[in-house]
Amino acid sequence: PIDICTVFSNALDNAIEACQKVSGEKVILLSLKRTKNFYYIEMKNSINKELLNVDEIRSGKLFTTKKDKDIHGFGLESIRKILQNHNGELELDTEEGYFVLRIIIPG
């Protein structure tokens, strides 16, 4: 329970922060699916297109935009570590002006 809360809270915090930087429509979409063997989580959020760097997003090398970088910027790394401990996978991408976070966890 703690791990799944950490995953969702970090993903949602990042989505909210990204939406705060968008001047137009602010959207966060969450999709949860379960198959026989896997849990599939997809979170999409609006992103400021001027700050959009597809290569950076797909490589997963995202850095905090907050001023105090010593105490921020650990959310995605926390998600990665939790998924690694549970044999899960994380994929970051963009899609039609959205940042997309996809998680697959064996169930």
Order of alpha helices (4+ residues) and beta strands (2+ residues): alpha-beta-beta-alpha-alpha-beta-beta
